[in-house]
């Protein structure tokens, strides 16, 4: 414990705005703790205000009716763990790293199929820009990832049914099941673009199309009828936008497989279905992004709340752009899409603009949470939800440049391809380290901060 002489001015200056203290009372009431920066400057952790002991006789205090200089404010402080100070003062911006937790089958995140989404879209981006070797290596790695995750999810559903069902009923983890549909859609696109295995891609299209209504309406119904629901701050995050990604991935793959020998009398209905899915997914994006903007801007947000899936704020707009550009590239197959070309083109460009708007904001929040607020970098399954949007923005910008005949956008696509490739490599290194590095233990560069299990 420490004791400090305090008057009204000094006490109020120490408290985070919103804290209240009345020295005329025997107790002190504080509404909020010190801010993170104030605690660091004072060298304290948790703070508790216990009582006030008088340095003068009580009758003297009542007689003067003044805030006495001798009154003692008793404060109980928990020490803040610090690193050994170096010769030079510590910089304001610091990076902290720790090893991620190894994944266990019982607690395997439903959102782990984002690994397939991220690997697939980075492979496509590198293929479009003519990067040697990388597209092929990433494709075959993705074959292993998809097969392994499919088997692991099936075994988990059989062995740990209760945990699996609890995930379905969770507002934060349940939306991770949409990554299964999106992963099938992205891998189907890989088959079309990288290996030209159109007939094989049709099977993935059928699987994704069949799963989409089951996951979409099954998950939404399970969450709707749940009696106890979390607050908006606890239940809503960027992972909810994976539902948009799932819908748009099926729309995009529907157009891509039309060259696989689909009968001519089915081409127009399928183009209409792809158009409908694209419009429905776009509407979902506008609904959800409005709620997410409200949640991030008007509700409290700690550094730990800014998880990698928030990058899907941009990624959902990017895949909506890609699906729209794909419709425009095959508009000759549908008179309806041909008539709506100006509308589709304008809406496609608006999705790209919305996604682009989010990039600076997300970058600022990333810097705020990690280098400034010292949130450690630690691998988790959620990291792939941050890699996928970067690769998707590269691919959608490349296709948009083709549709709009805007070659000046191609360098933007190339730059994001490089960023996505680096992010993928860093996340994969974290995955390998979590599996073979001995678990989740903090290193000496900073404190460990547990990642939430929910995506």
C-alpha positions in Angstrom: 0.0 0.0 0.0 1.1 3.6 -0.6 -0.3 6.8 0.9 -0.4 10.1 -0.9 -1.6 13.4 0.3 -4.5 14.4 -1.9 -6.7 17.4 -2.4 -9.7 17.6 -4.8 -7.6 18.9 -7.7 -4.8 16.3 -7.4 -7.2 13.4 -6.9 -9.3 14.3 -9.9 -6.2 14.7 -12.1 -5.1 11.1 -11.2 -8.4 9.5 -12.1 -9.4 8.5 -15.6 -12.2 10.9 -16.8 -15.4 9.6 -15.4 -14.0 8.8 -12.0 -15.6 10.6 -9.0 -14.2 11.3 -5.5 -15.6 13.3 -2.6 -13.2 14.0 0.2 -16.0 15.2 2.4 -17.2 11.6 2.7 -15.6 8.6 4.5 -15.6 6.6 1.3 -14.3 7.2 -2.2 -16.3 6.0 -5.2 -14.6 5.5 -8.5 -16.5 4.8 -11.7 -13.6 3.8 -13.8 -10.0 2.7 -13.4 -6.9 4.6 -14.5 -6.3 4.6 -18.2 -3.7 2.1 -19.6 -1.2 5.0 -20.2 -1.7 6.4 -16.7 -1.1 3.0 -15.1 2.0 2.5 -17.1 3.4 5.9 -16.1 2.6 5.3 -12.4 4.0 1.8 -12.6 0.9 0.1 -11.3 -1.5 -2.6 -12.5 -5.0 -2.9 -10.9 -6.0 -0.1 -8.6 -8.4 -0.1 -5.7 -9.4 2.8 -3.5 -10.0 1.6 -0.1 -10.6 4.4 2.4 -9.6 7.8 3.7 -7.8 8.2 7.0 -7.7 11.6 8.6 -4.4 13.4 9.3 -6.2 15.8 11.7 -8.8 15.6 14.4 -12.3 15.0 13.0 -13.8 17.9 14.9 -11.2 20.2 13.4 -12.2 19.1 9.9 -15.8 19.7 10.6 -15.1 23.1 11.9 -13.0 24.3 8.9 -15.3 22.8 6.2 -12.3 22.8 3.9 -10.6 20.0 2.0 -7.6 19.5 4.3 -4.1 19.1 2.9 -3.3 16.6 5.6 -6.1 14.2 4.7 -4.5 10.9 3.5 -5.9 8.9 0.5 -5.1 5.2 1.0 -4.7 3.4 -2.3 -4.0 -0.2 -2.8 -1.9 -1.0 -5.9 -1.1 -4.2 -7.7 2.4 -4.0 -9.2 2.8 -3.9 -13.0 5.2 -6.4 -14.3 7.8 -4.7 -16.4 10.8 -5.8 -18.4 14.3 -4.9 -17.1 14.8 -1.3 -18.2 17.5 -0.8 -20.8 19.9 2.1 -21.0 17.7 4.0 -23.4 14.1 4.7 -22.7 11.6 2.3 -24.2 10.0 3.4 -27.5 6.3 4.3 -27.6 5.7 1.7 -30.4 6.7 -1.9 -29.5 6.1 -5.3 -31.0 5.5 -8.4 -28.8 5.4 -12.0 -29.9 4.4 -15.2 -28.3 3.8 -18.8 -29.4 0.3 -19.7 -30.2 -1.6 -22.6 -28.6 -1.6 -25.9 -30.4 -5.0 -26.9 -31.7 -7.0 -29.7 -30.1 -9.7 -31.7 -31.8 -12.3 -31.1 -29.2 -12.0 -27.3 -29.3 -11.1 -27.1 -33.0 -12.5 -23.8 -34.3 -15.3 -24.1 -37.0 -13.6 -21.2 -38.7 -10.5 -23.2 -39.5 -11.6 -23.7 -43.1 -10.5 -20.1 -43.5 -7.1 -21.7 -43.9 -8.3 -23.2 -47.2 -9.9 -19.9 -48.2 -6.7 -18.0 -47.6 -4.4 -20.5 -49.2 -6.7 -20.8 -52.2 -7.1 -17.1 -52.9 -3.4 -16.4 -52.4 -2.6 -19.2 -54.9 -5.1 -17.6 -57.4 -3.6 -14.1 -56.9 0.0 -15.4 -57.5 -1.2 -17.3 -60.5 -2.9 -14.2 -62.1 0.3 -12.2 -61.6 2.6 -14.9 -63.1 4.5 -15.7 -60.0 6.5 -18.9 -60.6 6.1 -22.1 -58.5 4.1 -20.5 -55.7 0.6 -21.2 -57.2 1.4 -24.9 -57.8 2.9 -25.3 -54.3 0.0 -23.5 -52.6 -2.6 -25.5 -54.6 -1.3 -28.9 -53.5 -0.9 -27.7 -49.9 -4.5 -26.7 -50.1 -5.5 -30.1 -51.2 -3.9 -31.4 -48.0 -5.5 -28.7 -45.9 -9.0 -29.3 -47.3 -8.8 -33.1 -46.8 -7.3 -32.8 -43.3 -9.9 -30.3 -42.1 -12.8 -32.2 -43.6 -11.6 -35.4 -41.8 -10.9 -33.6 -38.5 -14.4 -31.9 -38.5 -16.1 -35.2 -39.2 -14.3 -36.9 -36.4 -15.0 -34.0 -34.1 -18.7 -34.1 -34.8 -18.7 -37.8 -34.0 -16.5 -37.8 -30.9 -17.3 -34.5 -29.4 -20.9 -34.0 -30.4 -21.8 -31.8 -27.4 -19.0 -29.3 -28.2 -19.9 -29.4 -31.9 -23.6 -28.5 -31.1 -22.5 -25.8 -28.7 -20.6 -24.2 -31.5 -23.7 -24.2 -33.7 -25.6 -22.4 -31.0 -22.8 -19.8 -30.4 -23.2 -16.3 -31.8 -19.4 -15.9 -32.0 -18.3 -19.4 -33.0 -21.3 -20.6 -35.0 -20.7 -18.2 -37.9 -17.4 -20.1 -38.4 -19.3 -22.8 -40.2 -19.8 -20.5 -43.2 -16.1 -21.0 -43.9 -16.9 -24.6 -45.0 -19.0 -23.3 -47.8 -16.6 -20.5 -48.7 -13.7 -22.9 -48.7 -15.4 -25.3 -51.2 -16.2 -22.3 -53.4 -12.6 -21.0 -53.4 -11.2 -24.4 -54.0 -13.6 -24.9 -56.9 -12.3 -21.7 -58.4 -8.7 -23.0 -58.0 -9.7 -26.1 -60.0 -11.1 -23.9 -62.8 -8.3 -21.3 -63.0 -5.2 -23.3 -62.1 -5.8 -26.8 -63.3 -8.7 -26.3 -65.7 -10.4 -29.3 -64.1 -13.9 -28.0 -64.9 -15.8 -31.2 -64.4 -14.2 -31.8 -61.0 -15.0 -28.2 -60.1 -18.7 -29.0 -60.8 -18.7 -31.4 -57.9 -17.4 -28.8 -55.5 -20.0 -26.3 -56.9 -22.7 -28.9 -56.1 -21.4 -29.5 -52.6 -21.1 -25.7 -51.9 -24.5 -25.0 -53.3 -26.1 -27.8 -51.3 -24.4 -26.8 -48.0 -25.2 -23.1 -48.4 -28.9 -23.1 -47.5 -28.3 -25.7 -44.8 -25.6 -23.6 -43.1 -27.2 -20.2 -43.8 -30.7 -20.9 -42.6 -29.8 -23.6 -40.1 -27.3 -21.4 -38.3 -29.5 -18.3 -38.4 -32.5 -20.3 -37.1 -30.4 -21.8 -34.3 -29.3 -18.3 -33.2 -32.7 -16.7 -33.6 -34.6 -19.1 -31.4 -31.9 -19.1 -28.7 -33.4 -17.7 -25.5 -30.3 -16.2 -24.0 -28.5 -14.0 -26.4 -25.3 -12.0 -25.9 -25.0 -8.2 -26.2 -24.1 -6.7 -29.5 -20.6 -6.0 -28.3 -20.1 -9.7 -27.3 -21.9 -11.4 -30.1 -21.0 -9.4 -33.2 -17.6 -9.3 -34.9 -16.1 -9.3 -38.3 -16.5 -13.1 -38.6 -20.2 -12.6 -39.3 -19.3 -11.3 -42.7 -18.1 -14.8 -43.7 -21.8 -15.5 -44.4 -21.5 -12.9 -47.2 -18.3 -14.6 -48.4 -20.1 -18.0 -48.5 -23.0 -16.6 -50.6 -20.7 -14.7 -53.0 -18.3 -17.7 -53.4 -21.2 -19.8 -54.7 -22.4 -17.1 -57.0 -18.9 -16.7 -58.4 -18.3 -20.5 -58.9 -21.7 -20.8 -60.5 -20.6 -18.6 -63.4 -17.1 -20.2 -63.5 -18.5 -23.7 -64.1 -20.7 -22.7 -67.1 -17.8 -23.5 -69.4 -17.7 -27.1 -68.2 -20.2 -28.3 -70.8 -23.4 -27.1 -69.1 -26.3 -27.5 -71.6 -27.3 -24.2 -73.2 -30.8 -24.4 -71.9 -29.4 -24.3 -68.3 -27.0 -21.4 -68.8 -29.6 -18.7 -68.5 -31.2 -20.1 -65.4 -27.8 -20.5 -63.8 -26.8 -17.0 -64.7 -30.0 -15.8 -63.1 -29.3 -17.8 -60.0 -25.8 -16.4 -59.8 -27.2 -12.8 -60.2 -29.8 -13.4 -57.4 -27.1 -14.8 -55.1 -24.9 -11.9 -55.8 -27.6 -9.3 -55.1 -28.7 -11.2 -51.9 -25.1 -11.4 -50.7 -24.6 -7.7 -51.4 -27.7 -6.9 -49.3 -26.4 -9.0 -46.5 -23.0 -7.1 -46.7 -24.7 -3.8 -46.4 -26.8 -4.9 -43.4 -24.0 -6.4 -41.5 -21.3 -3.8 -42.2 -23.7 -1.2 -40.8 -24.0 -3.1 -37.6 -20.3 -3.7 -37.4 -19.6 0.0 -38.0 -22.0 0.8 -35.1 -20.3 -1.8 -32.9 -16.8 -0.6 -33.5 -17.5 3.1 -33.3 -20.1 3.5 -30.6 -19.4 0.5 -28.2 -16.3 0.0 -26.1 -13.6 -1.9 -27.9 -10.4 -3.2 -26.3 -7.3 -4.2 -28.3 -8.1 -7.9 -27.7 -11.5 -7.3 -29.5 -9.8 -6.4 -32.7 -9.3 -9.9 -34.0 -8.1 -10.7 -37.6 -11.6 -11.5 -38.9 -12.4 -7.8 -38.7 -10.4 -7.6 -42.0 -13.4 -9.3 -43.6 -15.0 -5.9 -43.4 -13.0 -5.3 -46.5 -12.9 -8.9 -47.7 -16.6 -9.3 -48.0 -16.7 -6.2 -50.2 -13.9 -7.6 -52.2 -15.5 -10.9 -53.0 -18.8 -9.1 -53.8 -16.7 -7.1 -56.3 -15.2 -10.3 -57.7 -18.6 -12.0 -58.1 -20.0 -8.9 -59.9 -17.0 -8.6 -62.2 -17.4 -12.3 -63.0 -21.0 -11.8 -63.9 -20.1 -8.9 -66.2 -17.4 -11.0 -68.0 -20.0 -13.6 -68.9 -23.0 -11.3 -69.5 -23.3 -12.6 -73.1 -24.8 -15.8 -71.6 -27.8 -14.0 -70.1 -30.0 -11.4 -71.7 -31.1 -10.3 -68.2 -27.6 -9.6 -67.1 -26.9 -7.9 -70.4 -29.8 -5.5 -69.8 -28.6 -4.8 -66.3 -24.9 -4.3 -67.2 -24.8 -0.6 -66.2 -26.5 -1.4 -62.8 -24.2 -4.4 -62.2 -21.1 -2.4 -63.1 -22.0 0.5 -60.9 -22.9 -1.7 -57.9 -19.7 -3.8 -58.4 -17.6 -0.6 -58.3 -19.4 0.6 -55.2 -18.6 -2.7 -53.4 -14.9 -2.2 -54.3 -15.1 1.4 -53.0 -16.6 0.3 -49.7 -13.9 -2.4 -49.3 -11.2 0.2 -50.1 -12.7 2.6 -47.6 -12.1 0.0 -44.8 -8.4 -0.6 -45.5 -6.9 2.5 -43.9 -9.2 2.2 -40.9 -8.3 -1.5 -40.4 -4.6 -0.6 -40.7 -5.0 2.1 -38.0 -6.7 -0.3 -35.7 -4.1 -2.9 -36.3 -1.3 -0.5 -35.3 -3.3 0.7 -32.3 -3.9 -2.8 -31.0 -0.4 -4.4 -31.6 2.5 -1.9 -31.7 0.8 0.9 -29.6 -1.2 -1.1 -27.0 1.3 -3.9 -27.0 -1.1 -6.7 -27.8 1.2 -9.7 -28.6 1.2 -11.4 -31.9 0.2 -15.0 -31.3 -1.0 -17.5 -33.9 -4.6 -18.6 -33.8 -7.0 -20.1 -36.3 -8.5 -16.6 -36.7 -5.4 -15.3 -38.4 -6.5 -16.9 -41.7 -9.5 -14.7 -41.6 -7.1 -11.8 -41.8 -5.1 -13.3 -44.7 -8.0 -14.1 -46.9 -9.3 -10.5 -47.4 -5.8 -9.4 -48.5 -5.6 -12.0 -51.2 -9.2 -11.4 -52.2 -8.7 -7.7 -52.7 -5.8 -8.5 -55.0 -7.9 -10.8 -57.1 -11.0 -8.6 -57.2 -8.9 -5.6 -58.2 -7.3 -7.5 -61.0 -10.6 -8.6 -62.4 -12.2 -5.2 -61.9 -9.3 -3.7 -63.9 -10.1 -6.0 -66.8 -13.9 -5.4 -66.7 -13.5 -1.6 -66.5 -10.5 -1.5 -68.8 -8.6 0.3 -66.1 -5.0 -1.0 -66.3 -3.9 1.6 -63.7 -5.5 -0.7 -61.0 -3.2 -3.6 -61.8 -0.3 -2.3 -59.7 -2.7 -2.1 -56.7 -3.6 -5.7 -57.3 0.1 -6.7 -57.5 0.9 -4.8 -54.2 -1.8 -6.6 -52.3 -0.7 -9.9 -53.8 2.7 -9.3 -52.2 1.1 -8.3 -48.8 -1.2 -11.3 -48.9 1.7 -13.7 -49.6 3.8 -12.3 -46.7 0.8 -12.5 -44.4 0.2 -16.1 -45.5 3.8 -17.0 -44.8 3.7 -15.4 -41.4 0.5 -17.2 -40.4 1.8 -20.5 -41.7 5.0 -20.1 -39.7 2.8 -19.4 -36.6 0.8 -22.6 -37.4 3.9 -24.7 -37.6 5.3 -23.1 -34.4 2.1 -23.7 -32.5 2.2 -27.4 -33.4 5.8 -28.1 -32.8 7.0 -25.3 -30.5 5.7 -26.5 -27.2 2.4 -24.7 -26.8 1.3 -21.3 -25.8 4.0 -19.7 -23.7 4.9 -16.1 -23.6 8.4 -15.1 -24.6 10.4 -12.4 -22.9 9.3 -9.6 -25.3 6.0 -9.0 -23.6 3.1 -10.4 -21.6 0.9 -13.1 -22.8 -2.6 -12.2 -23.7 -5.0 -15.0 -24.3 -6.9 -15.0 -27.5 -10.6 -15.6 -27.3 -11.8 -18.9 -28.5 -14.6 -17.4 -30.5 -14.0 -16.3 -34.1 
